[in-house]
Amino acid sequence: MRAMILAAGYGKRMRPLTDHTPKPLLLAGGKPLIEYHIEALRGAGVEQLVINTGWLGERLEAHLGDGERLGVSIRWSREGTPLETAGGIRRALPLLGPDPFLLVNGDIWTDYDFSALVDAPVGDDLARLVLVDNPAHHDSGDFHLTAGGRVSDNAEPRLTYAGIARLAPALFAALDDGERRLAPVLRTAMAQQRVSGEHHRGHWWDIGTPERLAALDRFLAAPHTD
């Protein structure tokens, strides 16, 4: 199985930190955010990665190269102007191949075990989403997860999409080129009853502001028993 790490955003809310550094290369616990994902994916047996780039993408490529240093193989999908999530995935499909792949946002941190997505049954689903408890900055959530593990957009309570998923290329078959968001694509699949999900109750951070990055850095520096 392959995985795609989303790394093409401008990181505007992280300025001035992102004026000269792409957000996935910002440090937390002495390590770039994106390297946590690469190590976790490798630990789950996923060693073929695709990373999309936009703002300061050349710095990402210079730092990670072909991935050999981190024990993976990296192929690059260069966007220039960011295409939003679904548009970026559609652009990268030739690199991802015909089989379902994992997706992870480059600007989160989590202790999620990606092997759960690798091993979960596929069935007829087009997507399997990882959901988390709603953070304070997004208390309304995104989607509803049923007791049977189905994801919908028309019920309460709601959980927050973690930016982690397993997706089938067919999810993007009808998508035109250009800037496209992922949420509408997922909602169409939900209406067809083809989206499953799971609730990750462990640690998860959305690194959307310098303050959250600093908080994560403090968290990683502290001793933990869990």
NORQUI-V518791 format. One record per pair of residues at least 6 apart in sequence whose ideal C-beta (glycine too) atoms are under 6 Angstrom apart, sorted by the first residue. I is the first residue (numbers start at 1). J is the second residue. If there is no record, write none. Layout:
<<I:J> <I:J>>
//
This chain:
<<1:46> <1:118> <2:48> <2:96> <2:101> <3:41> <3:46> <3:49> <3:101> <3:102> <4:50> <4:92> <4:103> <5:37> <5:51> <5:104> <5:106> <6:105> <6:106> <7:24> <7:51> <7:53> <7:60> <7:106> <8:52> <8:53> <8:54> <8:79> <8:82> <8:88> <9:82> <10:55> <11:18> <11:23> <13:208> <13:209> <14:23> <14:210> <17:26> <17:210> <22:56> <22:59> <22:60> <23:107> <24:33> <24:34> <24:106> <25:32> <26:33> <26:213> <28:216> <28:217> <28:220> <29:220> <34:106> <36:109> <37:104> <38:70> <38:72> <40:114> <41:114> <42:71> <42:72> <44:114> <44:115> <44:118> <47:72> <48:73> <49:72> <49:74> <50:75> <50:77> <50:92> <50:95> <50:96> <51:74> <51:76> <52:77> <52:79> <52:88> <52:92> <53:60> <53:78> <54:79> <54:82> <61:76> <64:74> <66:74> <67:73> <67:74> <75:95> <77:91> <77:92> <77:95> <83:91> <83:179> <84:179> <84:180> <84:181> <85:182> <86:180> <86:181> <86:182> <86:185> <87:178> <87:179> <87:180> <90:172> <90:175> <93:169> <100:166> <100:168> <102:117> <102:166> <103:165> <103:167> <104:164> <105:163> <107:207> <108:163> <108:206> <109:205> <109:216> <110:204> <111:202> <111:203> <112:200> <117:166> <120:128> <125:194> <125:196> <126:168> <126:171> <126:189> <126:194> <127:165> <127:167> <127:171> <127:189> <127:195> <128:166> <128:196> <129:151> <129:161> <129:165> <129:197> <130:162> <130:164> <130:198> <130:200> <131:145> <131:159> <131:197> <131:199> <132:160> <132:162> <132:200> <132:204> <134:141> <134:160> <138:160> <141:158> <141:159> <141:160> <142:160> <142:161> <143:151> <143:153> <144:152> <144:155> <144:158> <145:151> <145:159> <145:197> <145:199> <149:196> <151:190> <151:195> <151:197> <152:190> <153:187> <153:190> <162:204> <189:195> <205:216> <207:213>>
//
